[in-house]
Each structure stands twice: as C-alpha cells, then as structure tokens.
Amino acid sequence: MFKSVFNPAGTNEQYHTANKVAPPFTFYGAWGPKAAKWKVGLGVYTPFGGLTDWGTTWPGKYTAEMLNLKAIFFQPTLSYRLTDRLSIGAGFVYNHSSVDLTRGIPLDNSSGQSGQAEIKGSGKGYGWNAGIYFKASSKLTIGFTHRSEVKTTIKDGDAFFTVPTSIQGNFPSPNQFTASIPLPATNGIGFGFYPTKQWTIALDANLVGWNSFKALSFDYKNNTATLKDTHSPRNYKNTVSLRAGAQYKAKPDLALRFGGGYVTAAAPDGYVTPEVPDASRVYGTLGLGYTLAKHLDIDVSFEYEHLNSRTQTNIETQLSGTFKSNVYIPGISLAYHW
Amino acid sequence: MKTFRKHIYLIAGLLLLGACKPELHPVTPSKGNADFSKYIAVGNSLTAGYADGGLYLEGQQNSYPSIIAKQMLSVGGGEFKQPLFSADQANGSGYLQLTGFNTDGTPKTATVTSNLAIRGQITVPGFGNVTLYNKYTGGEFNNLGVPGIKLQQITYAPYGNLNGFYERMLGPAAPANTESYLDFVTTGRNFTFFSNWLGNNDALGYATSGGAGDVLTDKAVFEQLYNVLINSLTATGAKGVVATVPDVTAVPYFNTVTVSAVLAGVQKVNPAVQALYINAKTGSGLSDGYAPRAATTSDLIVLTFPTSKIGQIVDSPAGPVPYGLTPYAPIENQYVLDQNEVTLTEDYINSYNTTIKTAAAAKGLAVFDAYAFLNNVKAHGLLMNGISLNSGYISGGIFSLDGVHLTPRGYAIVANEFIKAINATYKSSIPLADITNYRAVKFP
C-alpha cells in the first residue's frame, strides 16, 4: 500500500492518495533430481508496478489522476553446479505489463466540468538474467546477479478522451496508442554470513539502471492539431540500494527476521511526477517464519518504507509543491518442500 | 485456534494501515503586519466579476476579490459579501455563450436573455439611455466594483444615474442619486484592508471603441484623482493593494481578428486584392486627424468587427465601391485601433501606471503589476499545474468570450497575483487559490 500526500506550493492544503492496495506477489519454484548438478527454476514476480490514485479533484488532476502499472516477470532459469563451491545460472525473462492511466483535460463542458483522458493497454517485453554463486567457506557465501533491461512495448493500447461535444473532433476517441517503457537492468552483489547455527546475516547491494528511462512517450494513431504525440522527459538516474537482513532461528520450527535498507531516488529534481512521487527511501522489515507441517512453512512479514519528502516544481507541468510518501507492505508466504 | 488468532492480528494490522497516512506540516498562515478583518474591493468591471460581455451571478461568485477574501479567511479575514444577483435572476445583464464553431473554426456565440435582472430603462437628458437593474437589497457588502466606471468619474455626484450597475447598489432610484463613487467607497465602511483596480476604463473605453467613441482621461486629471482616492482609502490607517492598468494590446479583443487573417480570407475569394483600407489617425498626437490608408499588421482590428462587411458594395464619393478594399470606403474608425492610436493609448497607460506606482510607493501599498503580468503572459504564455494558458481568444483559457474580461480561472490567477503582492509587502502568508478549481471557457 503506497500512501502519498501533496502540499501545493504557497498553500496550506494537503491532498492524499486514496487507500488502494496493489498486491505485489512472487512465486518461485525449483525442480531437479536430488543428485544432479543441474536444476530448473521458475520465478513469477512483480518487480515494478504501483497504484497511485489522487482522485479527480486535486490540484494536479491535469498532470495525473490515477496510474495503475503492473509488470509481471516470468523468469525460467537453469542452474548448474560447477564445483562444490561454485554454481552458475542463466535464464530468460518474459514480461507482461499492463498500464491504466487517467488524467484531466482542462477543457470545460457547458456545466463547467473538465474533460478526461484514459490510456489503457498491455504489452510485453523480453530480457535475460544470469548469476554466479560462490561458497567461500561454510560461513560465507557470495552471489552476483544481473538481470537485463526489459524493454516493454505497449502496442495498440486504447485511449479514450472525454471532452465537450463541440470539440470532440479534435480528440478522436476511441483512439489507439503505442508506448515503450524500458524496465531497468539490475546488477546485484550479495553476501551471506552464517556465524552460528542460529544466525544468518545477509547483505546486498543493487545498482538499478534507471538511466535508461529517458522519456515517456505516447504515439497516438490518430493525431490532430490538438492531439499530438506526447514526449515527456524523465531523465532518470541509476539508483543504488543497500540492504541488510538477519534471521535468528529461535526454535527449530520458528525463525525471527529483521532488516532494513536505503535506496537512492531515480527521478532527478524537476522530473518528479505525481504518478510516481519518487524520492530516496529508507525502510525496515520484520518477519516471522513458522513450520506448520513437515513440508509446509508459513512466513509473515511487514515492511515499512519511508520516502523522504521532496519539494519540487515539475519542469514539464509546473506543478509545484511537496510530496511525501509512506509504503506499507504486509506479506504472507507459503513454502512447500518436496 | 492459535493460527486464527495470528490471522486476527494480521487483519487488524491491515485495517490500521488505512488510518496512518503521511502528513506534511506546512507553515501556519499568518497575517503579517496587515489586518484583513474587513476587506473592501474598489474597482470596475474586473473587480465586479464581469465576464463574457456581461455581469451575471457565476461571474460575480468568481470575482477576484471574492477569491482573495476566501484565501484570507485563514489569516483573520472576515466575511466578504457581494451584491449578488438572485438565483432566479442569475443571468443579470445577460452575457455571451459559446454555441459552437463554424466550419472554418471561428466561434459562434449567442447572448443569454433569460432570467435577467433588468427592471427598466431611463433616458438621461444629454447622456442617453441607461439600463436599470433590480436593486441589491441584501445590506452592506464588500465588493464595490462597478462595471464601466472610470477613475475620472469617481467624484462626479450624479454618476449613480448614468450607470445602471452602480445605481443598483445605491439606495435612491435614478435620477435621484447624488453620491459620488469616492464617497460611496470611503464613507462609513470602517475597512481595514482594500484593493483598488481603477483606471483601466480611462484608456480601455477609448481603445475598444477604436479611438472613435470615447476619450482618454487627461494624464494630470488621472494623477490628481488617483491621489485623492488613495489618500481617502488610507486616511484611517487601512492598508491595501493596487493594480496597474494592463496594456490594451495584451487582450484578445485586439489580437484575434487580425489584418493578415482578414486579408487572407478576402484573397481566397478574390486573389487580386492587395490590401485592406482603414481610416487611420495621421499622427500619434491627440489632435491629429484621420485619413484612409492601407492597413498594416500594427493596426489592431476589434473582436466585434463584422468581417462580412468586407467587400460589400457601398456608396462612396467615387461611386459604388467594395467596403474595406479601397481608400474610398475604408474600414470605419470604430473597428480599428490603428498604429497611431495604439501609440497614443500606450503613452497614456504608461503615464497612468507611473502615477499608480508612485502613489502606492508613497503609502507603502502592495502593487500587482497587471501590465507586466499580462504582457508576460502574451509573450510567453503561462504553464500552471499541467495547464497551458495564454492570451489567445477562447483557447487561451484566461480571457472570457468578450476578449477583455477574464474567465473564472483567469480571475483565480489574478487573485493569486494580488495575494503574492500582498504577501510580499505585508510579510503575510495568505495561501494561494487552487486555479484548477476554477473553470475556463465553457464549450457546448
């Protein structure tokens, strides 16, 4: 659950996003004969996405009302154990994305209500991933991972424009659009420490290649003098995330976990938009793992992310004010071993 | 049961999330060193909320003083009453409405004539007919804007008989009025803060009539009356804000029907036509006369010019000729603010604005430089909260259908400019209005 607040410059007002839940999910599975050096795995997860709904009456309604973006990665991977200490893996990424975006159009009808644009579609993209896992000793493991950029293209998405009757000719609706989103590459390095039987400590650092996100463009099939293709510069920067976590095995069937991290912001000053009020963030997590039955584990977790407040004037829209967001991610997972 | 209890915590936790939203703590609004407890607005049609060629309830409700007053509430502002038209007479004087577009993209408008607040007409000897509106009877009010009034008229005692908008705010019925506008705004009002935006009509009346139907107020008279007004308004220690007179060429009334567009239209039908002819001032002095000449792009045609007149055969000293296309039947003076008239008007406006700024500086008043602001909008447009605004007719979003007065969104933008000037001068922090809450031109 992503919750944001906006205070327009020079005012004392506060506008909040609606309480909407965008459930991220992950599914991992691994198969292979016990003795063999190889294993196949499948990951299905949502690395990017978000649901931000500011409503239709806030001061930024002509820049964004609602964004619902989902990217689901299907990632089959083959791993091979070269030696007792060294394993490698590589695989393929298929992404299915969907986007639903609405914003107001500042043209008023005879009752004084403004118009609205809705852009809706889904698309796909491909990428690859690779990793190396090295067991330095019984107390230390190191892993390197790379997941490539996944350029996702939404083709022939639907665009709907609600505008006053007398100017409908300027906004052909329904219309189609094509847009491309470069979901960034991720490079990671992770360390696992096993100081005692009960403790596991993990550290990891990621470099996310957000600088591939230069602009968000919509290419409409039917253009008019009023409805031109749009090109919004984003000029994102690469982000660094640092994370640490620890697990304490209190009892054979109970694990306690906690952790935290810090992520730098991708959106540079002047390019922060209300759809993604991006900012550097710190977060903490708490978790509990419990063995329900012989093959079945249940894990519950809670993550709290605090985005630092940012006072911004967007270059493209001149929307000016302060954003602040918190993210709450409760989690529940079931694991079955066979 | 044990697991169920665990779930209970999880569900309760999820529900709690709904309650904890991020909060920002903007600064507490402050009145600084001004007192906004009783604010009055002095001015003309812009102050009254006039729009689309008329004064009507929706325009009044979105007048810039009412927007300022709403924003002043959080810094100790008091109630702000306006002489509103009643709901069943909401269309007031009547106004223009956009009804659609012609195939060439030019707009079609019609006048709203239902639910008016007109009570009759009187003929004032030596002046003409005056439309009278139903009297406002709701007691004292704070918005004292009178559409049409010039600074030059504020000490003229019988003025209440010549202007129906003023007459409806006064007790006696025309022709029995004897209270000058100066006395009306300053007598017994006990205000602590004022805004004053008078002076536009002293130049605009001349300009909108193409230099034909009105005269520019003498510069020395303007200076003398402006100082009288400001001295009266500040006599009891009230603070305030004043605005300058906008450049006439910054409004779409003079920039929508252009010489090149009209000429291009004519040439489509008759490619042989080389030029439009206008009856133009021969020099930029007050006493210079008029003579026909070919129009240039520096000559401004008024928005209300009926372009269908062009090319119609009219009688002239040289016999029947096409209107506007020969020096024998030039476009009449009232439809064109020609280059010399523009220069003359500009000169007067600059002089008025020097007077306004000097008077404000002498009293330490805040100044909203409407002249600079609107010229900047004309040159560069304005981008706010994802809305692209400019001084274009209809599409620009700021000016209403009469091409001179503003839309509610235009008035909200102006209100914010007043607020910024007030905040800067009095160290106050009146919050700005949300311009997206105010509409632009309504499309059918």
Contacts between the chains, C-beta under 8 A, distances in Angstrom:
chain1	res1	chain2	res2	distance
A	1	B	17	5.7
A	3	B	20	7.9
A	3	B	21	5.2
A	3	B	22	5.9
A	4	B	22	6.7
A	5	B	21	6.5
A	5	B	22	4.7
A	5	B	23	6.3
A	5	B	24	5.5
A	7	B	24	4.5
A	7	B	26	5.1
A	8	B	432	7.4
A	8	B	434	6.8
A	9	B	432	7.7
A	10	B	416	7.9
A	10	B	420	7.9
A	10	B	431	6.4
A	10	B	432	4.0
A	11	B	26	7.2
A	11	B	431	4.3
A	11	B	432	5.4
A	11	B	434	7.2
A	12	B	26	4.9
A	12	B	27	7.6
A	12	B	28	7.7
A	12	B	29	5.6
A	12	B	74	6.4
A	12	B	431	4.9
A	13	B	431	7.2
A	13	B	434	7.2
A	14	B	23	7.0
A	14	B	24	5.9
A	14	B	26	7.6
A	16	B	21	5.3
A	16	B	22	7.9
A	19	B	17	7.8
A	19	B	18	5.1
A	59	B	385	5.5
A	59	B	434	4.7
A	59	B	435	7.9
A	59	B	436	5.1
A	59	B	437	7.9
A	60	B	385	6.1
A	60	B	386	6.8
A	60	B	436	7.9
A	61	B	436	6.0
A	62	B	385	5.9
A	62	B	386	3.7
A	62	B	387	5.2
A	62	B	436	6.4
A	63	B	385	6.7
A	63	B	386	3.7
A	103	B	386	7.7
A	104	B	436	7.8
A	106	B	386	7.6
A	106	B	387	4.5
A	106	B	397	6.8
A	106	B	436	7.7
A	106	B	440	6.6
A	107	B	440	7.6
A	107	B	443	6.1
A	108	B	439	4.4
A	108	B	440	5.8
A	108	B	441	7.0
A	108	B	442	5.2
A	108	B	443	6.6
A	109	B	442	6.7
A	109	B	443	6.1
A	109	B	444	7.8
A	110	B	442	5.3
A	110	B	443	7.2
A	110	B	444	5.4
A	111	B	442	7.9
A	112	B	439	4.5
A	112	B	442	6.1
A	114	B	439	7.4
A	163	B	443	7.7
A	164	B	442	7.8
A	164	B	443	3.6
A	164	B	444	6.4
A	165	B	443	7.8
A	165	B	444	6.3
A	166	B	98	7.6
A	166	B	100	5.1
A	166	B	101	6.1
A	166	B	443	5.1
A	166	B	444	4.8
A	167	B	101	7.9
A	167	B	443	5.6
A	292	B	3	8.0
A	300	B	6	7.5
A	300	B	10	6.6
A	302	B	13	7.2
A	309	B	24	6.6
A	317	B	383	7.0
A	317	B	385	6.6
A	317	B	386	3.9
A	318	B	383	4.5
A	318	B	384	5.5
A	318	B	385	6.7
A	318	B	386	7.6
A	319	B	385	5.1
A	319	B	386	6.0
A	322	B	24	5.6
A	322	B	26	7.7
A	324	B	22	4.7
A	324	B	23	7.8
A	324	B	24	5.4
A	325	B	22	6.1
A	326	B	20	7.5
A	326	B	21	7.6
A	326	B	22	4.7
A	328	B	17	5.0
A	328	B	20	7.9
A	330	B	10	6.8
A	330	B	13	6.3
A	330	B	14	6.1
A	330	B	17	7.7
A	332	B	10	7.2
